[in-house]
Amino acid sequence: MRTIEKTDEYLKAHGIMPSYQRIRVFDYLHNNRNHPTVDSIYKELVGDIPSLSKTTVYNTLRLFNEKGIILIINIEDNESRFDADISNHGHFKCKECGEIFDFDLGKDDLHILKLEEFSIDEQHVYLKGRCPKCK
């Protein structure tokens, strides 16, 4: 569990002014590895922060992504999820229960043909199927 002071320092180190709302959104993402949507983050935090709006959550997440401290996961066209784990990993979405699972993925695990001459700055791997619980 992160403390407010540590999150405050972390945000400052990444060029983000740490407001109470930003700290709470980041802590929620860091402490709940459930790949939430804007709506689910809003619903979880609005009870404790009545002045919170969905727009604030969205803008905060966009800022965090721009500063490189979270990932935006777009497995479905109409749904963005968010992840505070910025390590190199992939995501698997279960078609039955909708849960998203992380899996390890090293840079050398993907050999992409015909891109040897390219410089790859980002890599996103999304898989869909059925998790062991739903299979």
C-alpha positions in Angstrom: 0.0 0.0 0.0 1.5 3.4 -1.0 1.4 6.3 1.3 0.2 9.7 0.2 3.7 11.1 0.8 5.3 8.5 -1.5 2.7 9.1 -4.2 3.2 12.9 -3.8 7.0 12.4 -4.3 6.4 10.0 -7.3 4.1 12.4 -9.1 6.4 15.4 -8.5 9.4 13.3 -9.9 7.4 12.8 -13.1 6.4 16.5 -13.5 2.9 16.2 -12.1 1.5 18.6 -9.5 0.1 16.3 -6.8 -3.5 17.3 -6.0 -5.5 15.2 -3.6 -7.6 13.9 -6.4 -4.5 12.9 -8.5 -2.9 11.2 -5.6 -6.1 9.2 -4.9 -6.5 8.2 -8.6 -2.9 7.0 -8.8 -3.1 5.2 -5.5 -6.3 3.4 -6.6 -4.6 2.3 -9.8 -1.4 1.2 -8.0 -3.2 -0.7 -5.2 -6.0 -2.3 -7.4 -4.5 -4.1 -10.3 -7.9 -4.7 -11.8 -7.4 -2.7 -15.0 -10.3 -0.3 -14.2 -12.3 1.9 -16.6 -12.9 5.7 -15.9 -16.4 4.8 -14.7 -15.1 2.2 -12.2 -12.4 4.5 -10.8 -15.0 7.3 -10.5 -17.5 5.0 -8.7 -14.9 3.8 -6.3 -13.6 7.2 -5.3 -16.6 9.6 -5.5 -17.9 8.4 -2.1 -14.7 9.6 -0.4 -14.3 12.6 -2.8 -17.7 14.1 -3.4 -16.3 16.9 -5.6 -14.7 14.4 -8.0 -16.1 14.3 -11.6 -15.7 11.8 -14.3 -14.0 14.5 -16.4 -11.4 15.0 -13.6 -10.7 11.2 -13.6 -10.4 11.2 -17.4 -8.1 14.2 -17.5 -6.0 12.8 -14.6 -5.6 9.5 -16.4 -4.7 11.2 -19.7 -2.0 13.3 -17.9 -0.6 10.2 -16.2 -0.4 8.4 -19.5 1.3 11.5 -21.2 3.9 11.5 -18.3 4.5 7.7 -18.8 3.3 6.5 -15.3 0.3 4.5 -16.5 -0.7 2.5 -19.6 -4.0 2.8 -21.5 -5.3 -0.6 -22.5 -7.5 -0.6 -25.5 -8.5 -4.3 -26.0 -12.0 -3.3 -27.1 -12.8 -0.4 -29.4 -15.4 1.1 -27.1 -13.5 0.6 -23.8 -10.3 2.0 -22.3 -8.8 0.4 -19.2 -5.9 1.7 -17.2 -2.8 0.0 -15.7 -0.2 1.5 -13.2 2.1 -1.4 -14.1 4.3 0.1 -16.8 6.6 -2.8 -17.1 6.8 -4.7 -20.4 3.9 -7.1 -20.3 0.8 -8.2 -22.2 -2.9 -8.4 -21.4 -5.4 -11.2 -21.8 -9.2 -10.5 -21.7 -11.6 -13.2 -21.0 -14.6 -13.1 -23.3 -16.8 -14.7 -20.7 -16.2 -12.8 -17.4 -14.5 -9.7 -18.9 -11.6 -9.9 -16.5 -8.2 -8.7 -17.8 -5.1 -10.7 -16.8 -1.4 -9.6 -17.1 1.2 -11.9 -18.5 5.0 -11.5 -18.7 6.4 -10.5 -22.1 10.1 -9.9 -22.7 11.2 -7.7 -25.6 12.8 -10.7 -27.2 9.6 -12.8 -26.8 8.1 -11.1 -29.9 9.9 -11.6 -33.2 8.2 -9.4 -35.7 9.1 -10.2 -39.3 10.0 -7.4 -41.7 10.5 -4.8 -38.9 14.3 -5.5 -38.4 15.1 -2.0 -39.7 12.5 -0.2 -37.5 13.0 1.2 -34.0 10.1 0.1 -31.7 9.3 2.5 -28.9 6.1 0.9 -27.6 4.7 -2.6 -27.8 1.1 -3.6 -26.8 0.0 -7.3 -26.9 -3.6 -8.0 -26.3 -5.1 -11.5 -26.4 -8.7 -12.6 -26.0 -10.2 -16.0 -25.1 -11.5 -17.7 -22.0 -9.7 -17.8 -18.7 -9.2 -21.1 -16.8 -12.2 -20.2 -14.5 -14.6 -19.7 -17.5 -13.2 -22.4 -19.9 
